[in-house]
């Protein structure tokens, strides 16, 4: 999804999706193994992807609604 937002010149949305996952992974690698032991390491991937998958879905729903909306005609110079 982030690559779509890069291609339509929406770098903030793309950065949210790309960098957010990486930034969330760092504290999860520290916290989840403390709480869940060895299995916490396996759950880091799921735990960091899940919130950003939801965010990507919400951003895409908004983007599709924007694409489906009829465009307003450009004002003509009189």
N, C-alpha and C positions, 0 to 999 in steps of 0.2 A: 504494500500500500504506500509506503514512503516513496517509492520510485515514481508512482503515479503523481504524487504531489510535487515531486521535483520536476517532472515533465510538464506540468501545467503552471510552473513558476510560483509555487506556494512553499517557499523554503522553511517557513516557521513550522508549518504542519509536518513537513518531512523531518525536520530536526527533532520535533517532539517525539515522533515515532521511532526514529533511529537512535538518537542519543539517550532518550529516556530509558529505553531497555537496558542500555549499557550502564547507565548511572544507577539504575535500580538493582542491577546484578551485584554490584560491589557490596552493599550492606547485606544483601541476602546471602552471599557466600560466607559472611561472618556469622549472621544470626541463625539461619536455618540449621546448620550442622550442630550448633550449640543446643538448640531445642530438640531436634529430631535425630541427632547422631548422623551416622553415615548416610542414611536415606535423605537427609536434608540436602545433601549435595545434588542428588538426582532431582529434587523438587525445585531447585533454583531456576532451571529452564522454564518450567511451567509457571512458577510464581512470577517471573519477570515478564513472560509473554502474555499472560492472561489479561492484565489491566490494559496493556497497549493494544491487544486484539479488540477489546471492547471500544477503546478510544478510536481505533482505525475504523471500526464498523460505524460508529456514530459520525465520524468525519465523512465517510463515504456516503452515508444516507443524506447528509446535508449537501454534499457535492452533487449527488444525483438529482436531488430536488432542485438545485440551482440549474443544472443542465436541462431539466425538463421544463422549466418555467419559460414561457414565451419571452422573447427579447422585445424590449421596447424599441420602437423605430427611432432612428437618430434624428435629432432636430435639424430642420432645414433652415438655411439662412434665407431670410426674406428681405 
